[in-house]
Amino acid sequence: MPITVYFATNRALNGAADQVQSYAADIVRPSDPAAVTYAVAFVNEVDLTADTVGAITTIQDIQSGGFSQSAIDDLSNPGRNLLVFIHGFDNTFENAITRAAFNREWLAQSGIAGADTSVMAFSWPSRGKLITLPFPDSAYLADQTMAGQSAVHLMSFFANLEPIVRAARAAGNRVTLLAHSMGNWALAGAVESWFAHGNGDAALFDEAILAAADEKYDTFDFLPIGRLSGLDRLARRISTYASRRDDVLKISMAINHGVKRLGQDGPHDRFDTARFPPQKYRVVDCTGFNDYAIDLASSHQYYRRSPGVRTDIAKTVAAFV
């Protein structure tokens, strides 16, 4: 049965909006939220045992600047919790949407009540190319630039989510944000932009999960509204998943002039409970999980490759931890 992924993307269209190949690595006008495409994609052939993310079969219900009324109605009363996914570096448009579907499926099949979700994705214009030598890597830096330039578009996506979230929560559903890798760089820009544009506190997310975050490790120190320092005003709790064995983040740290990444060992001063009260901030050290085959790529994808980490995330989505 096809998996439904509601999505928004600030990838500039080069062709018909119902064609996967039309969504490339160019960005729409950075200051124009109305140029963001909203639609619904259907994904098939997800195989969790083979780590196969599937393929997009159709794209429907396409609008600019916001979801269609039918999508809004579906998401406002989904009958299950909501998951919002922001992908990382090295993702084409189809990679991003099918990974959102894949994440929805492993959560649904976790056997944990409440981890079955309807999924929304925001896809920013990554090139979909791996890190290469020599440093500084041009593909990585191009993606980092695109993630940063997506701040206003991602902020507008959050603004469109706000009434949907209120309705879904009133119907008894939780809302979880899952940002992976460089998606956290885009997220930091969006949070900063949210408050810089005069928006106030908003309970957008019951939980914000920052997985293998390719963002500065002192991101919460940029008070009052810089980087991710304002995320606690948009999320009721923040869970950072980090691993010192993450080889991709070691490369990222080198490219970023030795600046430590949030996904390596959690935030700066994370043991200061006055600064990071446990009821509001949580750090999950994933360094010791050995229940998956670890190589360069999987060391950065442990959030979905490690059964142990997946179980913890599923429990977090369901509010069991």
C-alpha positions as CSV (number, residue, x, y, z in Angstrom):
1,M,0.0,0.0,0.0
2,P,1.5,3.4,-0.9
3,I,2.8,5.6,1.9
4,T,1.5,9.2,2.0
5,V,4.0,12.0,2.5
6,Y,2.8,15.5,2.8
7,F,5.6,17.8,1.8
8,A,6.8,21.4,1.2
9,T,9.9,22.2,-0.8
10,N,11.8,25.4,-1.7
11,R,13.5,23.6,-4.6
12,A,12.9,25.6,-7.8
13,L,10.8,23.7,-10.3
14,N,12.4,22.9,-13.7
15,G,9.4,21.3,-15.3
16,A,5.9,20.0,-14.2
17,A,5.3,20.0,-10.5
18,D,3.9,16.4,-10.6
19,Q,7.2,15.1,-11.9
20,V,10.0,14.0,-9.5
21,Q,12.8,15.1,-11.8
22,S,11.4,18.7,-11.8
23,Y,12.7,19.2,-8.2
24,A,16.5,19.8,-8.5
25,A,19.1,21.7,-6.4
26,D,18.2,25.3,-7.2
27,I,16.3,27.4,-4.7
28,V,13.2,29.5,-5.2
29,R,13.4,33.2,-4.3
30,P,14.9,33.3,-0.8
31,S,12.6,36.0,0.5
32,D,9.4,34.7,-1.0
33,P,7.5,32.0,1.0
34,A,4.7,32.1,-1.5
35,A,7.1,30.4,-4.0
36,V,7.4,27.3,-1.9
37,T,5.6,24.2,-3.3
38,Y,3.2,22.2,-1.2
39,A,1.9,18.8,-2.3
40,V,1.3,15.2,-1.4
41,A,3.5,12.4,-2.6
42,F,2.9,8.6,-2.6
43,V,5.8,6.2,-2.1
44,N,5.9,2.5,-2.6
45,E,8.4,-0.4,-2.2
46,V,9.7,0.6,1.2
47,D,11.6,-2.5,2.6
48,L,12.9,-2.0,6.1
49,T,14.8,-5.3,6.1
50,A,16.8,-4.3,3.0
51,D,17.1,-0.7,4.0
52,T,15.3,0.2,0.7
53,V,13.5,3.5,0.8
54,G,11.3,3.0,-2.2
55,A,10.2,5.3,-5.0
56,I,7.7,8.1,-5.5
57,T,4.9,6.9,-7.7
58,T,2.8,10.1,-7.9
59,I,2.7,13.7,-6.7
60,Q,-0.7,15.3,-6.3
61,D,-2.6,18.1,-4.6
62,I,0.0,20.7,-5.6
63,Q,-0.2,24.3,-4.5
64,S,2.1,27.3,-3.9
65,G,2.5,28.9,-0.5
66,G,0.5,26.4,1.6
67,F,-1.2,23.0,1.7
68,S,-4.5,22.5,-0.1
69,Q,-7.6,22.5,2.0
70,S,-8.0,18.7,1.7
71,A,-4.4,18.2,3.0
72,I,-5.1,20.6,5.9
73,D,-8.2,18.7,6.8
74,D,-6.4,15.4,6.7
75,L,-3.5,16.6,8.9
76,S,-5.7,18.5,11.3
77,N,-7.5,15.3,12.3
78,P,-5.1,12.6,11.3
79,G,-6.3,9.9,13.8
80,R,-2.6,9.4,14.9
81,N,0.4,11.5,15.9
82,L,2.2,13.7,13.4
83,L,5.9,13.5,12.4
84,V,7.7,16.5,10.7
85,F,10.9,15.4,9.0
86,I,13.8,17.6,7.8
87,H,16.5,15.7,5.8
88,G,20.2,16.2,5.9
89,F,23.1,16.6,3.5
90,D,23.4,14.5,0.3
91,N,19.7,14.1,-0.5
92,T,18.0,14.6,-3.8
93,F,14.3,15.5,-3.7
94,E,13.3,11.9,-4.1
95,N,15.8,10.8,-1.4
96,A,14.2,13.3,1.0
97,I,10.6,12.2,0.4
98,T,11.3,8.5,0.3
99,R,13.4,8.7,3.5
100,A,10.4,10.5,5.2
101,A,8.2,7.5,4.1
102,F,10.9,5.0,5.4
103,N,11.1,6.8,8.8
104,R,7.3,6.7,9.1
105,E,7.3,3.0,8.4
106,W,9.9,1.9,10.9
107,L,8.2,4.0,13.5
108,A,4.8,2.4,12.7
109,Q,6.3,-1.1,12.8
110,S,8.1,-0.5,16.1
111,G,5.2,-2.1,18.0
112,I,5.0,1.0,20.2
113,A,1.6,2.5,20.6
114,G,1.7,6.2,19.5
115,A,4.7,5.8,17.2
116,D,2.4,5.3,14.2
117,T,2.4,8.7,12.5
118,S,1.3,10.7,9.5
119,V,4.4,12.3,8.1
120,M,5.2,15.7,6.7
121,A,8.6,16.6,5.1
122,F,10.4,19.8,4.2
123,S,12.9,19.3,1.4
124,W,15.6,22.0,0.9
125,P,17.8,22.0,-2.2
126,S,20.6,19.6,-1.4
127,R,22.6,18.5,-4.4
128,G,22.5,14.9,-3.4
129,K,26.2,14.4,-3.7
130,L,28.6,12.8,-1.2
131,I,31.5,14.5,0.5
132,T,34.7,14.3,-1.6
133,L,38.3,15.1,-1.3
134,P,40.0,17.6,-1.3
135,F,38.7,19.8,1.5
136,P,36.9,22.1,1.7
137,D,34.4,19.9,-0.1
138,S,32.4,21.9,-2.7
139,A,29.3,19.7,-2.5
140,Y,29.2,19.9,1.3
141,L,29.6,23.7,1.3
142,A,27.0,24.1,-1.5
143,D,24.5,22.1,0.6
144,Q,25.4,24.1,3.7
145,T,24.7,27.3,1.8
146,M,21.4,26.1,0.6
147,A,20.4,24.9,4.0
148,G,21.2,28.3,5.4
149,Q,19.3,30.1,2.6
150,S,16.2,28.0,3.4
151,A,15.6,29.7,6.7
152,V,12.7,32.0,5.7
153,H,11.1,29.2,3.7
154,L,11.3,26.7,6.5
155,M,10.0,29.4,8.9
156,S,7.0,29.9,6.6
157,F,6.4,26.2,6.6
158,F,6.3,26.2,10.4
159,A,3.8,29.2,10.3
160,N,1.6,27.1,8.0
161,L,1.8,24.2,10.4
162,E,0.7,26.2,13.4
163,P,-3.1,26.0,12.9
164,I,-2.8,22.4,11.8
165,V,-0.8,21.5,14.9
166,R,-3.4,23.3,17.1
167,A,-6.2,21.3,15.6
168,A,-4.3,18.0,15.6
169,R,-3.4,18.5,19.3
170,A,-7.0,19.4,20.2
171,A,-7.9,16.0,18.7
172,G,-5.5,14.3,21.1
173,N,-2.4,13.9,18.9
174,R,1.2,14.7,19.5
175,V,3.6,16.4,17.1
176,T,7.2,15.5,16.7
177,L,10.0,17.2,14.7
178,L,12.8,15.0,13.5
179,A,15.7,16.9,12.0
180,H,18.7,14.9,10.7
181,S,22.2,16.0,10.0
182,M,22.4,19.3,8.1
183,G,18.7,19.6,8.4
184,N,19.6,21.0,11.8
185,W,21.5,23.8,10.1
186,A,18.4,24.7,8.2
187,L,16.3,24.4,11.4
188,A,18.6,26.8,13.3
189,G,18.2,29.4,10.6
190,A,14.4,28.9,10.6
191,V,14.1,29.3,14.4
192,E,16.3,32.4,14.4
193,S,14.2,33.8,11.5
194,W,10.9,33.0,13.4
195,F,11.7,35.3,16.2
196,A,13.6,37.9,14.1
197,H,10.3,38.3,12.1
198,G,8.4,39.2,15.3
199,N,6.8,35.8,15.9
200,G,6.3,34.8,19.5
201,D,6.4,31.6,21.4
202,A,4.4,28.7,19.8
203,A,4.0,25.2,21.0
204,L,4.6,23.8,17.5
205,F,6.2,20.5,18.7
206,D,5.7,18.3,21.7
207,E,9.2,16.9,21.0
208,A,12.1,18.1,18.8
209,I,14.5,15.3,17.9
210,L,17.9,16.5,16.7
211,A,19.6,13.4,15.2
212,A,23.3,13.4,14.3
213,A,23.0,17.2,14.1
214,D,25.4,18.9,11.8
215,E,25.1,22.2,13.6
216,K,27.5,24.1,16.0
217,Y,27.7,22.4,19.4
218,D,27.2,25.7,21.1
219,T,24.0,26.5,19.1
220,F,21.9,26.9,22.3
221,D,24.3,29.6,23.6
222,F,23.3,32.2,21.0
223,L,20.8,33.9,23.3
224,P,18.2,35.2,23.1
225,I,17.2,34.1,19.6
226,G,20.4,33.1,17.7
227,R,20.7,29.6,16.1
228,L,18.8,27.0,18.1
229,S,18.7,29.0,21.3
230,G,15.0,29.8,20.7
231,L,13.9,26.2,19.9
232,D,12.8,25.7,23.5
233,R,10.1,28.3,22.9
234,L,8.8,26.3,20.0
235,A,9.2,22.7,21.4
236,R,8.1,21.4,24.7
237,R,11.2,19.2,24.9
238,I,14.4,18.8,22.9
239,S,16.1,15.4,22.5
240,T,19.6,15.5,21.0
241,Y,20.9,12.1,19.7
242,A,24.7,12.2,19.5
243,S,27.6,9.8,18.8
244,R,31.3,10.2,19.1
245,R,31.7,7.5,16.5
246,D,30.0,9.6,13.8
247,D,32.6,9.7,11.1
248,V,30.6,12.1,8.9
249,L,30.5,14.7,11.6
250,K,34.3,14.3,12.1
251,I,34.7,15.3,8.4
252,S,32.2,18.1,8.9
253,M,34.1,19.4,11.9
254,A,37.3,19.5,9.7
255,I,35.5,21.4,6.9
256,N,34.0,23.8,9.4
257,H,37.4,24.9,10.7
258,G,37.4,22.6,13.7
259,V,34.1,23.7,15.1
260,K,32.6,20.8,17.1
261,R,29.2,19.6,15.9
262,L,26.1,19.2,18.1
263,G,25.7,15.6,17.0
264,Q,29.1,14.5,18.3
265,D,28.7,14.9,22.1
266,G,25.6,17.0,22.6
267,P,25.5,20.7,23.4
268,H,28.2,22.8,25.1
269,D,27.8,22.6,28.9
270,R,25.2,19.9,28.6
271,F,25.8,18.7,32.1
272,D,24.8,22.1,33.5
273,T,21.3,21.3,34.7
274,A,20.5,24.9,35.4
275,R,21.1,25.7,31.8
276,F,19.7,22.5,30.4
277,P,17.0,21.3,32.8
278,P,16.3,17.6,32.3
279,Q,12.6,18.1,31.9
280,K,13.3,20.3,28.9
281,Y,16.5,19.0,27.4
282,R,17.6,15.4,26.9
283,V,20.8,14.0,25.4
284,V,21.0,10.4,24.2
285,D,24.5,9.2,23.8
286,C,24.4,6.7,21.0
287,T,28.2,6.0,20.9
288,G,27.9,2.6,22.5
289,F,25.2,1.1,20.3
290,N,26.8,-1.8,18.4
291,D,23.6,-3.5,17.1
292,Y,24.2,-2.5,13.4
293,A,26.9,-2.7,10.8
294,I,29.0,0.4,11.3
295,D,30.7,2.1,8.4
296,L,31.2,5.7,7.2
297,A,27.6,6.2,6.2
298,S,25.8,4.2,8.9
299,S,27.9,5.9,11.6
300,H,25.8,9.0,10.7
301,Q,22.6,7.2,10.0
302,Y,22.4,5.3,13.3
303,Y,19.1,7.0,14.2
304,R,17.4,4.7,11.7
305,R,20.0,1.9,11.4
306,S,20.4,0.9,15.0
307,P,17.5,-1.1,16.4
308,G,18.2,0.2,19.9
309,V,18.3,3.9,18.8
310,R,15.1,3.3,16.7
311,T,13.3,1.9,19.8
312,D,14.3,4.9,21.9
313,I,13.1,7.3,19.2
314,A,9.8,5.5,18.8
315,K,9.3,5.7,22.6
316,T,10.1,9.4,22.4
317,V,7.6,10.0,19.6
318,A,5.0,8.2,21.7
319,A,5.9,10.1,24.9
320,F,7.1,6.9,26.7
321,V,10.5,8.4,27.7
